[in-house]
Amino acid sequence: MTGKGETNQYSTEIGAVRSLQETPTWALATVCFFFIAVSIFIERLINLLSNRLKKNRYTSLLEAVEKLRSVLMVLGFMSLMLNVIEGQVSKICIPTKYANRMLPCSGTKTLLYHEDDDDPDNILSHHCSKGKTPLISQE
């Protein structure tokens, strides 16, 4: 703190959501480390289980574990592909009237920008023509 009454530019209100740019590096590294450690642990556990099943000649259970391993690999591949193509998917534009239909909650306010909005930040964040909005937000 630099003095009384001054606030830090990164201070947020209770319940406010930070963007990735405002998230501390150590927090992001901790989350990534956690996911990697859990993935390695699960992979090692499946490997130990399959070795034990081979040793005890439980062929049916071994087939089930191998099927589980292949399904997890497909799930990981699909997750990777979604991360790779998210930029292209966010460039797909649909009419605003369709984007405001079938919202998750009936009381949800329309969060999409309006056609007559001349905010410069809004223009930079949307690449769609007037009356259209991105199918899925990249945020």
N, C-alpha and C positions, 0 to 999 in steps of 0.2 A: 504494500500500500504506500502510496506517495504522500498522502495527507488525508485530513478529515474531509468527508463529504465527496471525495473523488471515487469513482468506480473504475474498475478495470474494464477495458474494451471487450474482454472475453467473458465477463461475468454474465450469467443468464438468470432469468427468473426461475422460480421453482416450477418444474413441469415443462419448461421450454426444451425444444429439441435442438441440439447442435448439429451443424453441418459437419461433414467429414473434415473440412479445412480447419474447423475450430476444435476438433478432437485432438487431445495430446498424443504424441507419437508413442509414448510408452503404453498408453491404453490400447491403441491399435495393435502394437506389437504383442501385448499380452493376450489379446483375443486371438490373434493369428497363431501364436505359440500354443494356446490351449487347443485350438482346432487341429493343428498338426499333431500334437501329442496324443490326443484322443484317437485320431485316425491311425497313427502308428500302433497304438495299443490294441485297437480293435483288429487291425490286420494281423498283428502278432498272435493275438488270441485265436483267431480263426485258423492260422497256420498250425498252432499247437494242437488245437482240437482236431484238425484233419490228420495230423501225424499220429495222434492217439487212436483215432478211429481206424487208420490203416494198420496200426500195430495190433489192435484187437479184432480186426477183420469185420468191422461193422460196415458192410458195403452200402446198405441202404442209407444209413445216416451220413456216410461219407459223400454219397451222391447229393444228399440234401444240403450239406455244407458247401459243396462245390457249386451247387445251384445258387445258394445264398451269395457266395463270393462273386459269381458272374452277374447277379442282379445288382449287387453293390457297385460293381465296375461300370455297368450300364448307367446307373444312377449318377455316378461321378462324371461320366462322359456327357450325359445330358446337362448336368449342372455347368460343366465347362463350356459346352456349346451355347447355353443361355447367356453366360457371361461374355462370350465372344460376339454374339450377334445382338446384344442389347442395344447398341448404338443404331444399328440398322432398323430394328423394330421400333425404336422411339422416333424414327423419321417417317413412319407411316402416319399419314394424316387422315382423319375422318371428320365428317361434319359435326359441328358442336351439338346439334340437336340429338344426334345418336349417342354422343358421349355423355349427355345428361340423363340418359335412360338407364333403367335397371341399376341404380346406385345401391350400395350395400344396405343402407338404412333409409327408411322412408323420410326421415326428418333431415337428411343430409343436405346441407346447402351446396349450391353449385359452386365449385372451387375453380372452375375454368374461367379464363380471362374473357372479357367481353370484346366484341368486335370494335367498339368505339373507344377502347382503352388506348391511350397514347403514351403510356409509361415506357421510357426507353429501356429499362431493365426487362420489361415484358417482351419487347420487340426482340431483344437479343436472345432471350431464352426460348422463343418459339420461332420455328422456321416455316411453319405452315402458313398458307395463304389466309386471307380474311374469311371468317366464317368456318374455319377448320381448326382442329386441335390435334395434338399428337395422340396416337392410340394408347400408348403407355408412356408415362413420364420416366425419364432416365434417372431422376433422383430416386 
